């Protein structure tokens, strides 16, 4: 027998397991059911509920088997050689012990199963029947508490239902690192609570919601608190949005994939009579394990919002040639109007295509093919955010066609992870949880090139590699073993360890030379590099070819062999040869008239680097076609609007940042069409068979194309730019999206919005003093375009740098300031802003 295994028996069945295996896990492998409440495979053993008691015999010092004096909790007991375990199936003693524990748990538990949200899927209900008494001997008055207690705006607590299993407290401490709930008091009055600040020790950013305050005046909030509702084995923790809305046996469950980020989290969509009632975390050990962010869990009502576009819209022209009002139209009329408008625009200068970064792989592929085959252009770009030519080269050289080069497993096993232009908790919630798991269990070292150490980085026990916005490339170039800066020298040494990983966020595109510096750093240290965008459709769009320099599979548009390869599958005589224009160039060309038309899918002008330029272009373009789920800044100016299905109403595939395909089925019956079907119908109106009328048609073409083994785009080689001089009264802007903000996919979720972090402007003490602003006082951050006024928060930020949330309530940085990270902004004392104005 190998030295790292143990042989013992359960209910007379001998089994061999790795050393350190818990008895309850070994029983699961044998198919032996042991009741439990506190046990969870992703949480540390606690032995809190005592429901999993078993009879245990073990060899003593003399080698003879001896019975342990009391039943043992199998969730904390490790298997040892020669041990004999008897569960309730073979041991009357274990069975009696489990019945006794169940009786104690039910003494104060209310008999409110008919009105409890957990009713019908409750482990306590099930095990009370299988491992409990048929009748109760308790005749006294049960303990009660005022109910419910609002843990936050979205999680409610019924304390009398709690059985003190501590799953929620262990999750908050071990997994999320947010100690926002804990055990209070002792003895018969022991309970889960949120009111004792000395126990909880909560510190961090202040959420918007003010419904639940502890004695220090701080609300409790976490981006992952909804997971405690799902893992609670009773109805103690419930969702404010779902409470009393449905019963499990009324729901139809469909597997899905979250549409909110590039993590590809597995979810379960529970719906009734065509309405989604809730979303739960799915189980996928390779990706999100059993956790999801609160945004993935609660932000789904946008898909059934009352302002959904359900019929095509056509805008008639006024007698003077100006645009009139949108009016409902049939699909036949809308297709005809769209085809006529596109023909006219093609003759007048051409059409640009902006698919946005939230579409599925199938839809992105349709946009890429529609642009090349129907419109004859490479002017297609999905990057509805700050971007650069350097980024396009980086994606074509290092990302496209290189699927699963770096995975979650690689990140969690890496000795060192360097984050560049990426705030893991805010921009990739599941990545943050997987990183934290690696930090806690394996001691992974996390470093971040950023302007400040966020609370997320602190919970990763991370090390900040300070870099003012715009200087990231210079700092990355300085990560060398011979550096005079100790933090840079240590970072170089850590990245030289086998298995080290560099994770680059989409924000690196805003810093000149940063992506080039990352590739040189990888060559210098041997670390592997992965790109982690925010939006769910970004990586799939890169693979599908919705970039002006790339065809599907990472094939360069300028490569003749690549064009022949694609043309053979597409049945096209020839494809456009010259690389196309980027999003910003497409928008600018539409404004000055060199492009006459735009096809836009799911793009919000406010997300673009210059929203004013985008709105002006939409006004001046000869023809604008919009494919959208809900009204937007594009549909307000579009000539034809074609409604498309949200993810819950269509099948499709999202591709994670790893390059992992994540297919999902259609959950709700719907007549809404996906983008690729709409484009297929429009192409037919234009006399072209796009061949993408169904998901299977798209997959057939993608399978036929396969991978690309030819030449790729050259690696970018952009040198660090000179940081701008900062005049008195000015600062350099640092910014990123927070996980919960003012994004349109969070509309209709007031409970979720209540747990968002309160927007603040972070500056150093010296910067605040130079402006004459005290900590907590209003600070006005302005450009010629507008002003954002937020409370100042003195933080450990480089001098003459100000950090703002990109799109929080009252802080729409791009829309208000027309600025991105690294731009100069003015600072001045601001006037007080009321709470209503902030929200």
N, C-alpha and C positions, 0 to 999 in steps of 0.2 A: 504494500500500500504506500503511495507517495507520502512524503512527510508533511505535505501541505493539505492533506485531506483527513477527514474524520469519518469513521464508520460507527453508526449507532442504530437504534431501532425505534420506530414509532408504531404503536399498536401492533407490535410483533413483526413489523415489516422492516427488514434491515436496509439501510441506505447509506451511501457514502457521499459526503458533501465537502466543499472546501472548508478549511479551518476558519473559524470565526463566524460560520453561518448560524443564524438564529434558529431556534427550534421551530418557530412559527413559519419561517421561510422553507425549511426542510419539509414541513408538513404540507405546505402548498404544493411543493414539487411532487409529492406523492398523491395529491388529490384529497388530502385529509383536511376537512374543514374545522377550524378552531374559531369560535366567535371572538370578536375584538372590536374595540371602539377607538382607543388611542393610537393603535398601531397604524403606521402609514409607511410604505416602502421608501419614500423619499425624505422622511423625517427621522431624526435620531430616536432610538428606543427610549421610552419614558416609563412604561409600566404604571401608568396613571389610573387606568380604569379597572384593572385587575380582572377583566372579563375572560381573559385567555388562559386561566389557570389550568394546569395539567399536573398529573401525578408523575414524579420523576424518581427513578432509581439510578444510582451512579456508583461506580467502583470506588471503594474507600482506599485508604492508604495500604490496607492489607490485600487489596485487589478484589475483595468480595463486594458484591452488589449490596448497597444499603439504600433504604428508602429515605428520601429527604423528609424532614419532619412535617413540612407543610406543602400544600400545592404551590407550584412555582408559575410565575408569569412567563409564558412561552415567548412573548415578544421581546424580553430582555435577556433570555437565557441562551447562551451559546452552547452548541452541541459539543460534547466531549467523547473521546473514545470509550466504547462500551456502554454508554448511557442507554437506558431504556425509558422511553416516554410513553405514558398512557394518557390518551385524551379522553374526553367525555364519552367517546364511542366504546371504550373498553374498560373505563375506570369509573365505578360508582362514586368514588371520592371526588374525582375531577368534575363529574356531572353535578354532584351536590354542591360543590364549591361554586361552579358557574351559576347554578340556580340561586344560590345565596347572594352572590354579587349582583345578579340581575334584580333580585328583590330589593336590595339596598338602593340601587340606582333608581328604582321606580317609586321609592317611598315618597320623595318630594316632587316627582315628575308629574306635571299636570296631565289629565286625561282629556286633552284637547286635539286629538288626532284628526277629527273631522274638519277642523279649521286651521290646522297647521300646514304651512307650505311644504313641509317635508313628508306629509302624509302620502303613502303610496310608494315612496322610494326611501324609506327611513330604515337604516340598519337597526335602530332600537326597536322599532315595530317588529321587524323580521326576527330578531334574536330573542325578543320577549316571547314570541310564539315557539321558537325552536329550543331555547335554552332557559326558559323561565317557567314560573308557576302558572297554573291555569287560573288561580284566584289570588286575590291580595289579602294578606292578613293585617294590613295597616288600616287602622280605623280613626286615627287622629287627624288633625287639621294639617294640610300640606303647607310648606313654606311658600310664600309668594313675594313678589317684588313688583314695583311699578313697571309697566311695560308699554311699548318697547323703549329701550334706551337707544338713542341715535349715536352709534359709534362714529359715524360720519354721515354725510348727506345720502349715502347710497347703501350703507350697511346698518341694519337694525338688530338689536340684541334683546331677546326674551330670556332673562336670566334664570327664571324658574325652570326652563327646559334644559339648561346646561347640565351636563353630567361630568364636567371638569376633566375631560379627556386631554385637554391642552393641545389639541391639534392646531387651533388658531394661534395660540401664543408661540408655539414652536415654529409654525410657518413664518410668523412675523419676525421672529428673531433669527432663525436659521436660514431661511430661504430669501426673504425680501430684505432683511436687515433693517426693517422699520418696526421698532418696538412700540407699536401703537395700541396694544391691548395686552393685559397681563392678569395674573391671579391677584385677587385682593382679599384681605382679611384671612381668618383661619377658622378651623373647626366647622361648626354647622353653618356659620355665616360666610364661609369661603365662596367666592364667586368670581367670574370673569368680569372685569370692569375697565374703565378708562379714566377714572377720576383721580387717582393717586399719583401725582407727578413724581414723588420720591421713588415709587416703585417703577414707573415707566421710564423716567429719565428722558422724555421726548425732547428733541431739539431739531430744528430744520426750517425749511421754507414754510411760510405761512400760507395755508390754502385760502381760496376765496370764501368757501363756506364758513359760516360762523355759528352754526347751530350747536356744535358740541365743543365746549371749552373745558380744559382741565384747570386746576387751581392756579396755574401760571398764565392762563389766558391764551394758551396755544391750542388750536384745533388739531385733531388727529386726522391724518390723511396718508394714503399710500397708493402708489400706482398699481398695486397687486392685491388690494384688500379683498376683492371679489372672490379670490381663490379660497378664502376661509369660509365663505358661504357654501361653496361646493363641497369642501372636505369635512364640514361639520357633520357628524354622524347623527345629529338630532336637528330639531328645528330652532335651535337657539339663535343662530345667525341667519338672517334673511335679507334678501335684496329689496330695497325700498321700491324699485321699479317693477319688480315681479310680485311682490307681496299680495296675496289673496286674488291673484289674477287667473290662476289655472290650477289644475291638478295633473300630476304626471300621466295618469291614464287617459287624460283628454288630449295629450300632445302627440304629435308625429315627429319623430326625430330623424334628422338627415345629417350626415357628416359634411363638414365644410372646411374651408381654409379662410383665415382672417384676411380681409382686404385692406387693413390699416397700415401694414408695414412690410418690409422685405423678409421678415423672419419666417413666414409660412406656417404660422401656428395652426395646429389642428384644432377645430372647434366642432361643437355639436349644435345644430340649429333646431330648436324645438318650436313647432308652430301648430296652430289650431285654426281651422276654417280659413286658411289663407293668410293668417296674420302671425308673424314671428312674435312669440311671447318671451323668449329668453335665449341666451347663448351660453353654453358651457364649454369648459376646456375639454378637448379630445385628448386621447392618450397616444403619444408618439415619442418613444424614448430617443429617437435620433434627432428630434427637433425641439419641441417645447415640453417634453416629458409629460407632465400633467398640469402645467400651469399656463395661464394666459394673462395678459395685462387687463386692467379694468377697461381700457379703451376697446380692446378686442371683445370683451364680455358684454359691455353695456351700450356701446355706440353702434347701434344697428337700425335705429328708427329712421335715419335719413333715407333708407331704401324704400320706405313706404310713406314718406312725407306727404302731407296734403297738397303740396305744390308740385307733385310729380307731373312731368310732361307725359301725357298718355296718348296724344294724337299728333300727327305731323302739323307743323305750323308754316305758313307761307306769308311773306310780307309783300304786299302790293306796293307799287310805286305811285307816288302822288303825281298829279298832272305836271308839276314843275320838275319832276325827276327825282325828288327826294324820297327817302324811305317812309313808307306809311306804317300802319299798325300790323302786327302779326295776327293772323286769323287761322282758325282750324281748317285743315284740308285733308283730303283722302290721300292714301299712300300713292295712288296713281298720279294725282295732281302734284304732290310734293316731289316725287321722283322726276316728273317731267320738268318742273320748275328748277330743281337742282341740276339736272342734266343740261338744261338750256343755259343756266348761269355759269356752269363750269365750262361749257363750250365757248361762251363769250369771253370768259376770263382767260382761257388758254390762248385764244386768238389775240387777246389784248396785252399779253405779257407773261402769262403762266400762273400756276397755282402752287402755293406752299401748303404743306400738310403738318399739322401739330396735333399728334395723338394724345399727348399728356402721359404721365407716368403711372396711371392707375389702371390701365386696361390689362386684360388677360393676355397670355401668350398668343392665343388664337386671334384675338382682335388686333394686337400689335402686328402680327404677321400680315393680316389683311390690309392694314394701313400701309405697311411697307410695300406690299405687292401692288396695291391700288396706286400708290404714288408713281412707281416705276412703269407699270404696264398700262394703266389707264391715263395717267397725267403726264407720263414721260419725263419725270423729274426726280432728282435726288434731293430736292428741297423738302426733306422730311426730318423732323427732330422731335423726340418725345420729352426733352429735358425742360419741363416747365418750372424752372428754378434757375438760380445763378449757375453759369456753366462757362466753359472756355474751350478753345481749340486744343489746348494742352490736354484737357480731360478727354476730348474725343480721341486723340492719339493714344492716350493711356488705356481707354476702354478697348480700342481696336487692337492694341498690342498685347495687353496683359489680361483682359477680362473676357471678351467675346470668344466663345467656343471652348473656353477652359472651365468646364463644369466640374464641380466637386474637387477642385484642386486643394481648397482649404474648406473644411467643414466645421460644424459645431464640435465634433469629436476632436478634431485637431486643435481647436481653440482651447477646449477644456483640458486637454492633455499637455498643452504647451507650458514650458517653464516660465516664459515671458511673453506678454502680449503688450504691444505698443499701439495706442490709439492716436490717430492723426485726423483732425477735423471730424471727430466722432465722439459724441457724448452718449455712451452706451445706454444709460437708463432712459434718457429722453428720446433718443432716435432709434433705439432697438431694444425694447424692453426684455424680450426673451434672451437676447444676447447678454444683457446685463445679468439676468438670473443665472445663466450658464457660467458666465465669468465668475460670479460671486461663489457659485458652488465649487469651482476650481480653486478659487482663492482660499475658501474655508477648508476644503478637504485635502487639497494637494499643494497648497502654498504657492500657487501661481502668482508671479509678480506682474502687476499691471502698471504701465506707465502711460501718461497722456500728454501729448504736445498740445497745450491749450493756454488760454490767457488766465484761467483761474481754475482752482480745484473745486469742482461741484460737490454737492452732497453725495451724488452717486459715486464719484471717484473716491470719496472718503470711505464709503461703505464697501468699496472694493479694496480697501487698504492700499490704494494706489499712490503712485509718486507723480507729482506734477513736474513736467519738463516745461518751464515757463517760456511762452512765446507770445509776444504781442501780435495782434492780427496783422497779417501781411509779412511777418518775419518767420513764418513756419519753415519755409525752405531753408533759410539761413540756419535756423536751429537744428533742423534735421541733418544738414550738411556737417554741422558741428558734432554730431554723435559719432565719436571716433575714440578708440582706445587711447590715443595720444592727446586727447583734449585737455586743456588746462582747467576746464570747468568740471568739477567732480561729478555733478549729476549727469553730464553728457558722457563722461568716461565710463561711469557705472552703467549707463544705459547701453552703450556699445558692447560692454562685456556681457551684459545680460542677453542681448539680442544675438550674440555669437553662440549661445548655447543651442545644441541641436533641438529642433522642433519649435523654435521661437517664431512668433507670428506678428505681422504688422497689419492692423485693420484700418483702412482708409475710408473716411466718410465722404459723402458728396460735397461737403463744405470745403474740402481741400481744393476744389476747382476754383474757388474765389481767391486763393492765395497763389500768386505767380510763382511758378517753379516748384511748388510743394510736391506735386505728383512725380515730377522728374527726380526730385531729391529722394523720394521714397524708393523709387526703383534703384537708384544708385546706392542707397543705404542697404537694400536687400542684397545687392551684388557684393557689397563690402562685408556684410555680416553673415550672409547665408540664410537670413530669415525669409520666410514665405510671406507673400503679400496677398490680401483679399480686399475687395471693394464692397462696402456695406452702404447701399443707398437707403433712403427713408421709405419711399413709396413701394407698394406691393408689386407694381408692374415694371419697375425700372430694369431689373436684370433680365426679365423675359423680353422686354423691348429691345435691349441690346442684342440678345440672341436672335430676335426676329428681324433685325435690320432696320429699325426706325432711327437710324443715325445718318447724317448726310454723307458720311464717309464709309459706311458699312452696309453690306448686303447680309442676308441671313447667315448665321453660323460664323460670323466674323470675317466674311469674305470682303476684301477691300473693293470698293466700287471702281477704283482706278486700275485694277488688275484684270486684264483681258480674259485670262483663263477663268477667273472667278465669275465674270459676267457670262461667259459661255456656259459655265456650269449651271448657273441660275436660269439662264434663258432656256436651256434645254428642258428644265422641269416646268417652267412657266409657259412654255410654248410661245415665247416672244421672239420676234425676228432680231431685235437688238434692244439693249438697255442703255440708258444715259451713262456717259462715260465720266464726265467731270464731277468731282465731289460737289455736293450741294451746300446750301447755306444753313447755318445754325439757327436756333430759335430767334435769337436777337436779330440776326441778319434777315431772316424771313419777315419778322415784324417790321423792321426798318424799311425793307423793300416794299412791303405792302403799303406803308405810309407814304413813301415817295412815288408810288405808282409803277415801279419797275416789276412788281408782282401785282397782278390784278385780282387774284382770288385767294381765299384761304379755306381750307377744310380743317375744322377744329373739333377735337374730341375730348371733352372732359377737362378742359384747361380753364383755370380761374386767372384772369389777368392780374389779380392781386398777388399771385405767386411768382410772377415774372420779375426779373431784376428791375425793370422800369415799367410799372403798370400804366403810367400815363402814356408812354409811347405805344403800348399795346392797345389801349382804348382808342387812341388817335388812329392807329392803323386799322382797327376794326371799323371805325367811322368812315375812313377814306377808301377802304378797299372796294373794288368794283362789285365783288360778290363774296359773301361769307356764308358757308355752310357749317352748321353746328350739329354734332351728334351728342346728345346730352340726356341725363336722367332727370335733372331738375333745372329750373331757370337759373341763369348765371349772367355774369357780365358779358359773356359772349352771345348768349341767346338774345340779350337786350338789343344787340346790334346786328344779329344775323338776318340774312334774307330768307333762308330756309332752315327750319329746325326739325331734325328727325329724332324721335325718341328712341332710346336704347334701353336695354334691360340692365338693372343692377345685378351684382353677383348672385344674390339669393334667387333670382329668377332665370338663371341660365347656367348651363354647365361650362366649365372652362378649366384653365390651368394657370396658376401663379408660379413663378420661378423665384426661389429664395435667393438671398445674396450669395449662397454657396453655389448656385447653379442647379439646385435640386428641383425637379418638376413636382408641383403639388396640385394634382388634379382634384376637382370637386364636382359633385353632381348638382343638378338643379333641385332646389328645395321646394319652391312654390310653383304651382301651376300658373302659367302666365302666357299671354299672347305677345308680350314684348319681345322684340328681336335683339339679339346681341349685335355688337358693332360689325362683326365680320359678315353677318347675314344682311345687314343694311347696306354695307359696301358692295356686297355681291349683287344685290338688287339694283343699286345705283349704277354699277358697272354695266349690267345688262341693258339699262336704259341708254347708256352711252355706246352700246354696240360691242361690248367686250364681255367675254365669259371669264369672270374672275376665278371660277371653279372652287369657291369657298362657301358653298351654300349650307354646309353643316360642319359640326366639329370634326366628324370623321374625315371629311374632305380636307380640312386643314391638317390634321394629323397625318394623313396619307402623304401630303406634299412634304411636310417636315421630315417624315421618315425617308422619303425618296431623296431629299436633299442631303441628309446625313451630315456628318462633320466635314470640316475643311482642313485639309492637310497641306495646303499651299502656303505661300508667303503671307505674312501678316503686316499690318501697319508698323512702321518704324517706331521704336520707343521715343517718347517725347524727350527732348533735351533742352529744357528751358531753365535758364539760370535764375537765381533769386533776384527779385526786383528790389529796388531801393525803397525803404520805408519812407512814407511821406513826412515832411517836416510838420510839426504840430505847433501852430501858432498859439499864443495865449488865448485862453477861453475856448479852446478846441480840444477834441479828443479823438482817438481812433475807435471806431465802432467794432465791438465784438458781439456776436449774436448767434443764437441757434433756436430751433423750434423746441418747445417743451412738449412732452407727450400729450398732455391735456391743454388745449389752447382754444382759439376761436375758429378752428378749422370747420368747414362745412359738413364734414362727415360726422361731426359730433352734435349737429343740430338736433333739437328735440329731446335732449338728455339733461334735464336740469339737475338730477341727482348726481350724475357724473361730473357736470360742470362745477358743482359745489366743492369738489375735492381737488380742483386745479390749484396750482401754486399761485399765490398772489403776485401780480407783476410788480417788479421792482427794477430800479436802475442801479447796477453795482458799479461802484467807483472806489478807488483807494482813498485813504484818509487825506493824503496830500492833494489829490485831485479835488476832493470835496472842499477842502480848505481854500484851494486856489479859486474856486468858484463862489465860495461863501455860502455853502449849503451844509446844513447839519445832518447827521444821520437821522433818517426818517422824514426829513423835510422834502417838499416837492422839488424835483430837478427837471428842468426843461432841456430836452435834447432836440436839436433842430437842424434843418438844412434849408436851402432856399425853397424846397417843396412843401415843408410843413414842420410841425412840432409834436413830439411825444413827451408828455409830462407824467412822471411816475415818482413814487417815493424813493429817495436815495437810500441805498443800503451800503454802508462802508464795509468793504470786503478786501480780501488779500488779492487785489488786482494790480497789474502793473500801472504805474503812474501814467496819466494822460490816455487812459483807456476806459471806455464805458461799455458795460454789457447790458443789452436789452433783450427780452424775449422777442423772437421774430414775429409771432402772430398771436399774442395774448390780447385779452380785452383791454383796449386803450393803448395797445402797443403794436400796431400794424406797421412794422418797420419799413417794409418795401413799399406798401401803398401810401404811407404818410410821408416818409422821409425820402423815398426813392433811393435807398442806400442798401448796400450789402456789407458784409464783414470786411474790414480793412479800409472803409471809406472814412473821410474826415467829417465830423459833426461838431456843432457848436453846443456849449454847455452854459447854462445860466440858471439862477434861482427861478423856480416855477411858482405859479399860484396853486392854491390848494385845489385838489380834485375830489369831488364827492364820490361816495361809494357807488351811487347810481350811475355817475358818469364813467367810472372805471369799468363797470360791468356792462 
